[in-house]
Amino acid sequence: MNRPPGEPAARVELCRERDLAAARLAVSKLLDAMGARALRKTRFVTAVSEIARNALDHGGGGTLEVWQLARPARIRVLCRDAGPGIADLELALTDGFSTARSMGKGLGGARRLVDEFRIESRPGGGTTVEMVSKL
C-alpha cells in the first residue's frame, strides 16, 4: 500500500496501551477539524481503535499514520506492524474467529465500519491495514 504524497497529519507509534488513546485522539481531532458528522466519526474512530489494538496485541506494536485527503474530502489511516502476520486473512476476517479468546469481531467489524478497507499480511512479514472514510 502506497503512502499519499506529503506528510501525514498525524503519526502515532503504537508501543504501549496509552498509545491506543493517542491514536483515537489523533483521528478524532482530524475528523473534527474536517467537519465530519458524529456518526461517521464514531464509526471510524472505533475501527481505528480495533486495528491499533490488533497491531499492539498481535503485532508487537507498530505505527499508525493519519492522512487528510481532498476531492472528495475523506480521512485515511495506515496502520503497520512487523509482527508474525496473518496466515489466513479470509479466516481472520470471519466473525467469531479469534486467536485471543475474544469475540472475534475486530477485523471484520472494522471492515464494516469504514468506506474502504484493505489488508496485506504474510506470515513472518507483518500486517498493514488501510482504512478510508468519507465525511
BAZALO-782059 format. One record per atom (N, C-alpha, C): x, y, z. Coordinates in nm, 4 decimals, decimal comma. Example, Ala and Ser with C-alpha at 12.3 -4.5 7.8 and 13.67 -1.06 7.14 Angstrom:
<r east="1,3190" north="-0,5690" up="0,7800"/>
<r east="1,2300" north="-0,4500" up="0,7800"/>
<r east="1,3200" north="-0,3300" up="0,7800"/>
<r east="1,2850" north="-0,2250" up="0,7080"/>
<r east="1,3670" north="-0,1060" up="0,7140"/>
<r east="1,2900" north="0,0030" up="0,7870"/>
END
This chain:
<r east="0,0837" north="-0,1170" up="0,0000"/>
<r east="0,0000" north="0,0000" up="0,0000"/>
<r east="0,0884" north="0,1236" up="0,0000"/>
<r east="0,0596" north="0,2124" up="-0,0873"/>
<r east="0,1413" north="0,3317" up="-0,1022"/>
<r east="0,0953" north="0,4431" up="-0,0096"/>
<r east="0,1905" north="0,5224" up="0,0328"/>
<r east="0,1595" north="0,6401" up="0,1129"/>
<r east="0,1219" north="0,7543" up="0,0201"/>
<r east="0,0242" north="0,8366" up="0,0602"/>
<r east="-0,0060" north="0,9558" up="-0,0197"/>
<r east="0,1137" north="1,0503" up="-0,0178"/>
<r east="0,1224" north="1,1412" up="-0,1139"/>
<r east="0,2329" north="1,2362" up="-0,1129"/>
<r east="0,2234" north="1,3288" up="0,0085"/>
<r east="0,3369" north="1,3821" up="0,0498"/>
<r east="0,3388" north="1,4741" up="0,1628"/>
<r east="0,3469" north="1,4011" up="0,2954"/>
<r east="0,3377" north="1,4778" up="0,3998"/>
<r east="0,3475" north="1,4239" up="0,5349"/>
<r east="0,2089" north="1,3919" up="0,5904"/>
<r east="0,2002" north="1,2892" up="0,6745"/>
<r east="0,0712" north="1,2601" up="0,7370"/>
<r east="0,0327" north="1,3728" up="0,8335"/>
<r east="-0,0969" north="1,3888" up="0,8559"/>
<r east="-0,1458" north="1,4877" up="0,9522"/>
<r east="-0,1065" north="1,4475" up="1,0934"/>
<r east="-0,0936" north="1,3171" up="1,1176"/>
<r east="-0,0533" north="1,2665" up="1,2486"/>
<r east="0,0130" north="1,1312" up="1,2316"/>
<r east="0,1036" north="1,1021" up="1,3240"/>
<r east="0,1704" north="0,9722" up="1,3270"/>
<r east="0,1818" north="0,9311" up="1,4729"/>
<r east="0,1393" north="0,8092" up="1,5022"/>
<r east="0,1428" north="0,7588" up="1,6393"/>
<r east="0,2197" north="0,6278" up="1,6410"/>
<r east="0,3200" north="0,6210" up="1,7267"/>
<r east="0,3913" north="0,4955" up="1,7496"/>
<r east="0,3086" north="0,4132" up="1,8476"/>
<r east="0,2795" north="0,2906" up="1,8114"/>
<r east="0,1979" north="0,2023" up="1,8956"/>
<r east="0,2914" north="0,1078" up="1,9713"/>
<r east="0,3300" north="0,1497" up="2,0903"/>
<r east="0,4255" north="0,0724" up="2,1707"/>
<r east="0,3660" north="0,0235" up="2,3022"/>
<r east="0,2706" north="0,0967" up="2,3554"/>
<r east="0,2100" north="0,0611" up="2,4845"/>
<r east="0,0631" north="0,1009" up="2,4854"/>
<r east="-0,0053" north="0,0590" up="2,5871"/>
<r east="-0,1506" north="0,0776" up="2,5988"/>
<r east="-0,1942" north="0,2221" up="2,5767"/>
<r east="-0,1251" north="0,3165" up="2,6356"/>
<r east="-0,1682" north="0,4567" up="2,6245"/>
<r east="-0,1585" north="0,5101" up="2,4818"/>
<r east="-0,0809" north="0,4449" up="2,3967"/>
<r east="-0,0699" north="0,4874" up="2,2571"/>
<r east="-0,2004" north="0,4653" up="2,1813"/>
<r east="-0,2811" north="0,3713" up="2,2275"/>
<r east="-0,4114" north="0,3482" up="2,1642"/>
<r east="-0,5007" north="0,4704" up="2,1808"/>
<r east="-0,4991" north="0,5303" up="2,2991"/>
<r east="-0,5765" north="0,6528" up="2,3229"/>
<r east="-0,5233" north="0,7662" up="2,2363"/>
<r east="-0,3918" north="0,7745" up="2,2207"/>
<r east="-0,3321" north="0,8782" up="2,1361"/>
<r east="-0,3750" north="0,8613" up="1,9901"/>
<r east="-0,3841" north="0,7366" up="1,9442"/>
<r east="-0,4283" north="0,7099" up="1,8065"/>
<r east="-0,5735" north="0,7528" up="1,7881"/>
<r east="-0,6594" north="0,7153" up="1,8826"/>
<r east="-0,8013" north="0,7560" up="1,8747"/>
<r east="-0,8142" north="0,9082" up="1,8755"/>
<r east="-0,7377" north="0,9736" up="1,9616"/>
<r east="-0,7449" north="1,1188" up="1,9726"/>
<r east="-0,6973" north="1,1876" up="1,8449"/>
<r east="-0,5904" north="1,1399" up="1,7857"/>
<r east="-0,5390" north="1,1996" up="1,6618"/>
<r east="-0,6428" north="1,1917" up="1,5506"/>
<r east="-0,7080" north="1,0772" up="1,5381"/>
<r east="-0,8101" north="1,0592" up="1,4350"/>
<r east="-0,9316" north="1,1451" up="1,4664"/>
<r east="-0,9722" north="1,1462" up="1,5902"/>
<r east="-1,0889" north="1,2239" up="1,6320"/>
<r east="-1,0694" north="1,3731" up="1,6062"/>
<r east="-0,9520" north="1,4247" up="1,6414"/>
<r east="-0,9237" north="1,5672" up="1,6202"/>
<r east="-0,9258" north="1,6039" up="1,4727"/>
<r east="-0,8673" north="1,5196" up="1,3895"/>
<r east="-0,8664" north="1,5500" up="1,2460"/>
<r east="-1,0080" north="1,5451" up="1,1896"/>
<r east="-1,0851" north="1,4470" up="1,2301"/>
<r east="-1,2236" north="1,4390" up="1,1824"/>
<r east="-1,3041" north="1,5610" up="1,2268"/>
<r east="-1,2830" north="1,6076" up="1,3500"/>
<r east="-1,3498" north="1,7303" up="1,3952"/>
<r east="-1,3098" north="1,8490" up="1,3095"/>
<r east="-1,1800" north="1,8621" up="1,2838"/>
<r east="-1,1303" north="1,9742" up="1,2030"/>
<r east="-1,1852" north="1,9695" up="1,0605"/>
<r east="-1,2125" north="1,8483" up="1,0123"/>
<r east="-1,2642" north="1,8325" up="0,8763"/>
<r east="-1,4162" north="1,8451" up="0,8706"/>
<r east="-1,4809" north="1,8587" up="0,9858"/>
<r east="-1,6260" north="1,8756" up="0,9902"/>
<r east="-1,7044" north="1,7466" up="0,9718"/>
<r east="-1,6481" north="1,6352" up="1,0138"/>
<r east="-1,7153" north="1,5058" up="0,9983"/>
<r east="-1,8413" north="1,4986" up="1,0846"/>
<r east="-1,9392" north="1,4268" up="1,0354"/>
<r east="-2,0614" north="1,4028" up="1,1125"/>
<r east="-2,0296" north="1,3098" up="1,2292"/>
<r east="-2,1065" north="1,3227" up="1,3360"/>
<r east="-2,0813" north="1,2484" up="1,4599"/>
<r east="-2,0812" north="1,0970" up="1,4376"/>
<r east="-2,1777" north="1,0452" up="1,3629"/>
<r east="-2,1843" north="0,9003" up="1,3416"/>
<r east="-2,0645" north="0,8506" up="1,2617"/>
<r east="-2,0259" north="0,9238" up="1,1586"/>
<r east="-1,9074" north="0,8866" up="1,0798"/>
<r east="-1,7841" north="0,8836" up="1,1694"/>
<r east="-1,7716" north="0,9858" up="1,2528"/>
<r east="-1,6569" north="0,9949" up="1,3435"/>
<r east="-1,6543" north="0,8754" up="1,4386"/>
<r east="-1,7658" north="0,8461" up="1,5007"/>
<r east="-1,7729" north="0,7347" up="1,5960"/>
<r east="-1,7354" north="0,6034" up="1,5288"/>
<r east="-1,7898" north="0,5798" up="1,4117"/>
<r east="-1,7624" north="0,4547" up="1,3403"/>
<r east="-1,6143" north="0,4427" up="1,3043"/>
<r east="-1,5568" north="0,5513" up="1,2515"/>
<r east="-1,4182" north="0,5442" up="1,2070"/>
<r east="-1,3222" north="0,5330" up="1,3254"/>
<r east="-1,3453" north="0,6087" up="1,4306"/>
<r east="-1,2588" north="0,6009" up="1,5484"/>
<r east="-1,2662" north="0,4609" up="1,6098"/>
<r east="-1,3827" north="0,4000" up="1,6087"/>
<r east="-1,3970" north="0,2635" up="1,6598"/>
<r east="-1,3148" north="0,1659" up="1,5759"/>
<r east="-1,3226" north="0,1790" up="1,4445"/>
<r east="-1,2447" north="0,0920" up="1,3557"/>
<r east="-1,0948" north="0,1107" up="1,3787"/>
<r east="-1,0509" north="0,2345" up="1,3899"/>
<r east="-0,9094" north="0,2634" up="1,4143"/>
<r east="-0,8646" north="0,2015" up="1,5466"/>
<r east="-0,9486" north="0,2119" up="1,6471"/>
<r east="-0,9161" north="0,1551" up="1,7776"/>
<r east="-0,8966" north="0,0038" up="1,7689"/>
<r east="-0,9830" north="-0,0641" up="1,6959"/>
<r east="-0,9719" north="-0,2096" up="1,6790"/>
<r east="-0,8416" north="-0,2483" up="1,6084"/>
<r east="-0,8095" north="-0,1774" up="1,5026"/>
<r east="-0,6907" north="-0,2103" up="1,4246"/>
<r east="-0,5632" north="-0,1764" up="1,5020"/>
<r east="-0,5627" north="-0,0625" up="1,5701"/>
<r east="-0,4465" north="-0,0255" up="1,6513"/>
<r east="-0,4260" north="-0,1267" up="1,7643"/>
<r east="-0,5343" north="-0,1714" up="1,8246"/>
<r east="-0,5267" north="-0,2726" up="1,9307"/>
<r east="-0,4653" north="-0,4018" up="1,8767"/>
<r east="-0,5078" north="-0,4426" up="1,7581"/>
<r east="-0,4506" north="-0,5628" up="1,6966"/>
<r east="-0,3002" north="-0,5474" up="1,6724"/>
<r east="-0,2603" north="-0,4301" up="1,6227"/>
<r east="-0,1182" north="-0,4065" up="1,5965"/>
<r east="-0,0379" north="-0,4163" up="1,7263"/>
<r east="-0,0929" north="-0,3642" up="1,8342"/>
<r east="-0,0228" north="-0,3683" up="1,9621"/>
<r east="-0,0222" north="-0,5091" up="2,0210"/>
<r east="-0,1390" north="-0,5712" up="2,0262"/>
<r east="-0,1511" north="-0,7021" up="2,0921"/>
<r east="-0,0934" north="-0,8174" up="2,0110"/>
<r east="-0,1189" north="-0,8183" up="1,8810"/>
<r east="-0,0777" north="-0,9320" up="1,7981"/>
<r east="0,0488" north="-0,9044" up="1,7176"/>
<r east="0,0728" north="-0,7770" up="1,6871"/>
<r east="0,1891" north="-0,7420" up="1,6053"/>
<r east="0,3068" north="-0,6900" up="1,6845"/>
<r east="0,2909" north="-0,6813" up="1,8162"/>
<r east="0,4014" north="-0,6337" up="1,8993"/>
<r east="0,4244" north="-0,4844" up="1,8914"/>
<r east="0,3292" north="-0,4105" up="1,8391"/>
<r east="0,3415" north="-0,2656" up="1,8220"/>
<r east="0,3532" north="-0,2315" up="1,6751"/>
<r east="0,3561" north="-0,1037" up="1,6479"/>
<r east="0,3648" north="-0,0601" up="1,5088"/>
<r east="0,3499" north="0,0895" up="1,4980"/>
<r east="0,3056" north="0,1342" up="1,3813"/>
<r east="0,2830" north="0,2764" up="1,3581"/>
<r east="0,1452" north="0,2965" up="1,2975"/>
<r east="0,0875" north="0,4111" up="1,3266"/>
<r east="-0,0402" north="0,4494" up="1,2695"/>
<r east="-0,0236" north="0,5890" up="1,2123"/>
<r east="-0,0516" north="0,6035" up="1,0839"/>
<r east="-0,0435" north="0,7333" up="1,0180"/>
<r east="-0,1825" north="0,7751" up="0,9732"/>
<r east="-0,2101" north="0,9040" up="0,9897"/>
<r east="-0,3411" north="0,9602" up="0,9577"/>
<r east="-0,3225" north="1,0655" up="0,8502"/>
<r east="-0,4011" north="1,0529" up="0,7440"/>
<r east="-0,3898" north="1,1432" up="0,6293"/>
<r east="-0,5228" north="1,2114" up="0,6028"/>
<r east="-0,5174" north="1,3397" up="0,5709"/>
<r east="-0,6351" north="1,4135" up="0,5258"/>
<r east="-0,6299" north="1,4173" up="0,3743"/>
<r east="-0,7337" north="1,3670" up="0,3095"/>
<r east="-0,7398" north="1,3633" up="0,1637"/>
<r east="-0,8486" north="1,4577" up="0,1149"/>
<r east="-0,8264" north="1,5161" up="-0,0019"/>
<r east="-0,9227" north="1,6099" up="-0,0591"/>
<r east="-0,9832" north="1,5528" up="-0,1865"/>
<r east="-1,0916" north="1,6113" up="-0,2264"/>
<r east="-1,1586" north="1,5828" up="-0,3547"/>
<r east="-1,1873" north="1,4368" up="-0,3784"/>
<r east="-1,2806" north="1,3771" up="-0,3190"/>
<r east="-1,3682" north="1,4287" up="-0,2137"/>
<r east="-1,2996" north="1,4207" up="-0,0771"/>
<r east="-1,3493" north="1,5004" up="0,0156"/>
<r east="-1,2904" north="1,5049" up="0,1498"/>
<r east="-1,3081" north="1,3700" up="0,2191"/>
<r east="-1,1971" north="1,3175" up="0,2687"/>
<r east="-1,2008" north="1,1913" up="0,3414"/>
<r east="-1,0760" north="1,1785" up="0,4266"/>
<r east="-1,0749" north="1,0790" up="0,5120"/>
<r east="-0,9615" north="1,0541" up="0,6003"/>
<r east="-0,9085" north="0,9143" up="0,5718"/>
<r east="-0,7776" north="0,9010" up="0,5782"/>
<r east="-0,7138" north="0,7711" up="0,5503"/>
<r east="-0,6206" north="0,7380" up="0,6654"/>
<r east="-0,6275" north="0,6151" up="0,7110"/>
<r east="-0,5386" north="0,5669" up="0,8165"/>
<r east="-0,4628" north="0,4469" up="0,7635"/>
<r east="-0,3339" north="0,4456" up="0,7898"/>
<r east="-0,2479" north="0,3345" up="0,7528"/>
<r east="-0,1823" north="0,2848" up="0,8810"/>
<r east="-0,2074" north="0,1600" up="0,9152"/>
<r east="-0,1526" north="0,1007" up="1,0368"/>
<r east="-0,0643" north="-0,0172" up="0,9978"/>
<r east="0,0611" north="-0,0137" up="1,0446"/>
<r east="0,1567" north="-0,1186" up="1,0102"/>
<r east="0,2181" north="-0,1773" up="1,1366"/>
<r east="0,2412" north="-0,3075" up="1,1319"/>
<r east="0,3197" north="-0,3718" up="1,2370"/>
<r east="0,4166" north="-0,4687" up="1,1712"/>
<r east="0,5140" north="-0,5138" up="1,2473"/>
<r east="0,6136" north="-0,6076" up="1,1964"/>
<r east="0,6011" north="-0,7403" up="1,2691"/>
<r east="0,4790" north="-0,7725" up="1,3086"/>
<r east="0,4537" north="-0,8946" up="1,3842"/>
<r east="0,4585" north="-1,0198" up="1,2998"/>
<r east="0,4009" north="-1,1277" up="1,3527"/>
<r east="0,4084" north="-1,2573" up="1,2855"/>
<r east="0,3220" north="-1,2679" up="1,1600"/>
<r east="0,2369" north="-1,1696" up="1,1350"/>
<r east="0,1493" north="-1,1749" up="1,0179"/>
<r east="0,0290" north="-1,2638" up="1,0407"/>
<r east="-0,0557" north="-1,2705" up="0,9410"/>
<r east="-0,1795" north="-1,3478" up="0,9476"/>
<r east="-0,1735" north="-1,4542" up="0,8391"/>
<r east="-0,1789" north="-1,5785" up="0,8794"/>
<r east="-0,1659" north="-1,6892" up="0,7838"/>
<r east="-0,2846" north="-1,6991" up="0,6895"/>
<r east="-0,4057" north="-1,6778" up="0,7407"/>
<r east="-0,5272" north="-1,6937" up="0,6609"/>
<r east="-0,6144" north="-1,5705" up="0,6789"/>
<r east="-0,5984" north="-1,4732" up="0,5896"/>
<r east="-0,6732" north="-1,3472" up="0,6012"/>
<r east="-0,8235" north="-1,3682" up="0,5942"/>
<r east="-0,8685" north="-1,4530" up="0,5047"/>
<r east="-1,0121" north="-1,4757" up="0,4910"/>
<r east="-1,0715" north="-1,5280" up="0,6217"/>
<r east="-1,0045" north="-1,6215" up="0,6845"/>
<r east="-1,0499" north="-1,6748" up="0,8120"/>
<r east="-1,0455" north="-1,5678" up="0,9203"/>
<r east="-0,9393" north="-1,4882" up="0,9236"/>
<r east="-0,9248" north="-1,3835" up="1,0251"/>
<r east="-1,0323" north="-1,2763" up="1,0134"/>
<r east="-1,0859" north="-1,2547" up="0,8934"/>
<r east="-1,1917" north="-1,1558" up="0,8721"/>
<r east="-1,3308" north="-1,2110" up="0,9008"/>
<r east="-1,3400" north="-1,3388" up="0,9324"/>
<r east="-1,4672" north="-1,4034" up="0,9605"/>
<r east="-1,5102" north="-1,3737" up="1,1035"/>
<r east="-1,6347" north="-1,3299" up="1,1202"/>
<r east="-1,6870" north="-1,3061" up="1,2549"/>
<r east="-1,6787" north="-1,4326" up="1,3379"/>
<r east="-1,6320" north="-1,4159" up="1,4601"/>
<r east="-1,6205" north="-1,5283" up="1,5517"/>
<r east="-1,4811" north="-1,5875" up="1,5576"/>
<r east="-1,3967" north="-1,5576" up="1,4578"/>
<r east="-1,2603" north="-1,6103" up="1,4599"/>
<r east="-1,1766" north="-1,5264" up="1,5557"/>
<r east="-1,1030" north="-1,5911" up="1,6430"/>
<r east="-1,0194" north="-1,5211" up="1,7383"/>
<r east="-0,8989" north="-1,6061" up="1,7752"/>
<r east="-0,7857" north="-1,5411" up="1,7891"/>
<r east="-0,6671" north="-1,6088" up="1,8411"/>
<r east="-0,6412" north="-1,5647" up="1,9845"/>
<r east="-0,7267" north="-1,4770" up="2,0364"/>
<r east="-0,7045" north="-1,4202" up="2,1697"/>
<r east="-0,8219" north="-1,4425" up="2,2631"/>
<r east="-0,9046" north="-1,5414" up="2,2331"/>
<r east="-1,0217" north="-1,5720" up="2,3161"/>
<r east="-1,1147" north="-1,4527" up="2,3329"/>
<r east="-1,1256" north="-1,3725" up="2,2290"/>
<r east="-1,2172" north="-1,2591" up="2,2302"/>
<r east="-1,3403" north="-1,2971" up="2,1494"/>
<r east="-1,4272" north="-1,1998" up="2,1248"/>
<r east="-1,5497" north="-1,2249" up="2,0492"/>
<r east="-1,5225" north="-1,2460" up="1,9008"/>
<r east="-1,4046" north="-1,2089" up="1,8541"/>
<r east="-1,3709" north="-1,2288" up="1,7137"/>
<r east="-1,4433" north="-1,1346" up="1,6199"/>
<r east="-1,4610" north="-1,0094" up="1,6620"/>
<r east="-1,5297" north="-0,9103" up="1,5790"/>
<r east="-1,4348" north="-0,8038" up="1,5254"/>
<r east="-1,3082" north="-0,8034" up="1,5677"/>
<r east="-1,2144" north="-0,6958" up="1,5383"/>
<r east="-1,1943" north="-0,6631" up="1,3926"/>
<r east="-1,1323" north="-0,7512" up="1,3157"/>
<r east="-1,1023" north="-0,7208" up="1,1757"/>
<r east="-1,2285" north="-0,7057" up="1,0919"/>
<r east="-1,3182" north="-0,8006" up="1,1026"/>
<r east="-1,4422" north="-0,7936" up="1,0253"/>
<r east="-1,5272" north="-0,6742" up="1,0649"/>
<r east="-1,5325" north="-0,6463" up="1,1931"/>
<r east="-1,6079" north="-0,5307" up="1,2418"/>
<r east="-1,5489" north="-0,4010" up="1,1908"/>
<r east="-1,4165" north="-0,3890" up="1,1962"/>
<r east="-1,3513" north="-0,2679" up="1,1457"/>
<r east="-1,3804" north="-0,2503" up="0,9973"/>
<r east="-1,3759" north="-0,3588" up="0,9228"/>
<r east="-1,4026" north="-0,3520" up="0,7788"/>
<r east="-1,5435" north="-0,2993" up="0,7517"/>
<r east="-1,6396" north="-0,3404" up="0,8331"/>
<r east="-1,7784" north="-0,2950" up="0,8129"/>
<r east="-1,8004" north="-0,1493" up="0,8512"/>
<r east="-1,7143" north="-0,0935" up="0,9347"/>
<r east="-1,7330" north="0,0425" up="0,9852"/>
<r east="-1,6758" north="0,1513" up="0,8957"/>
<r east="-1,6005" north="0,1139" up="0,7932"/>
<r east="-1,5331" north="0,2132" up="0,7091"/>
<r east="-1,5795" north="0,2010" up="0,5640"/>
<r east="-1,5476" north="0,3024" up="0,4852"/>
<r east="-1,5869" north="0,3012" up="0,3441"/>
<r east="-1,4929" north="0,2182" up="0,2580"/>
<r east="-1,3643" north="0,2182" up="0,2918"/>
<r east="-1,2657" north="0,1379" up="0,2190"/>
<r east="-1,1774" north="0,0679" up="0,3215"/>
<r east="-1,1476" north="-0,0585" up="0,2951"/>
<r east="-1,0654" north="-0,1382" up="0,3864"/>
<r east="-0,9780" north="-0,2305" up="0,3048"/>
<r east="-0,8479" north="-0,2224" up="0,3283"/>
<r east="-0,7539" north="-0,3124" up="0,2629"/>
<r east="-0,6575" north="-0,3650" up="0,3684"/>
<r east="-0,6230" north="-0,4920" up="0,3547"/>
<r east="-0,5284" north="-0,5515" up="0,4475"/>
<r east="-0,4298" north="-0,6367" up="0,3696"/>
<r east="-0,3041" north="-0,6240" up="0,4052"/>
<r east="-0,1977" north="-0,7072" up="0,3477"/>
<r east="-0,1218" north="-0,7684" up="0,4639"/>
<r east="-0,0983" north="-0,8975" up="0,4552"/>
<r east="-0,0257" north="-0,9655" up="0,5608"/>
<r east="0,0347" north="-1,0929" up="0,5052"/>
<r east="0,1468" north="-1,1292" up="0,5624"/>
<r east="0,2055" north="-1,2576" up="0,5273"/>
<r east="0,2764" north="-1,3103" up="0,6505"/>
<r east="0,2719" north="-1,4391" up="0,6690"/>
<r east="0,3381" north="-1,4973" up="0,7854"/>
<r east="0,4843" north="-1,4548" up="0,7942"/>
<r east="0,5216" north="-1,4023" up="0,9085"/>
<r east="0,6582" north="-1,3560" up="0,9309"/>
<r east="0,6866" north="-1,2189" up="0,8746"/>
<r east="0,5897" north="-1,1585" up="0,8072"/>
<r east="0,6148" north="-1,0302" up="0,7407"/>
<r east="0,5324" north="-0,9136" up="0,7874"/>
<r east="0,4601" north="-0,9296" up="0,8981"/>
<r east="0,3810" north="-0,8187" up="0,9494"/>
<r east="0,2505" north="-0,7991" up="0,8756"/>
<r east="0,1785" north="-0,6974" up="0,9193"/>
<r east="0,0462" north="-0,6672" up="0,8645"/>
<r east="0,0336" north="-0,5176" up="0,8426"/>
<r east="-0,0307" north="-0,4815" up="0,7318"/>
<r east="-0,0626" north="-0,3418" up="0,7016"/>
<r east="-0,2123" north="-0,3327" up="0,6733"/>
<r east="-0,2773" north="-0,2403" up="0,7406"/>
<r east="-0,4207" north="-0,2174" up="0,7196"/>
<r east="-0,4397" north="-0,0728" up="0,6772"/>
<r east="-0,5166" north="-0,0551" up="0,5715"/>
<r east="-0,5529" north="0,0785" up="0,5229"/>
<r east="-0,7041" north="0,0920" up="0,5351"/>
<r east="-0,7458" north="0,2047" up="0,5944"/>
<r east="-0,8889" north="0,2342" up="0,6077"/>
<r east="-0,9146" north="0,3767" up="0,5626"/>
<r east="-1,0251" north="0,3967" up="0,4924"/>
<r east="-1,0633" north="0,5286" up="0,4453"/>
<r east="-1,2099" north="0,5507" up="0,4796"/>
<r east="-1,2406" north="0,6733" up="0,5218"/>
<r east="-1,3790" north="0,7100" up="0,5475"/>
<r east="-1,4089" north="0,8428" up="0,4820"/>
<r east="-1,5243" north="0,8493" up="0,4201"/>
<r east="-1,5751" north="0,9762" up="0,3695"/>
<r east="-1,6269" north="1,0546" up="0,4889"/>
<r east="-1,6514" north="1,1825" up="0,4675"/>
<r east="-1,7041" north="1,2618" up="0,5765"/>
<r east="-1,8545" north="1,2639" up="0,5681"/>
END
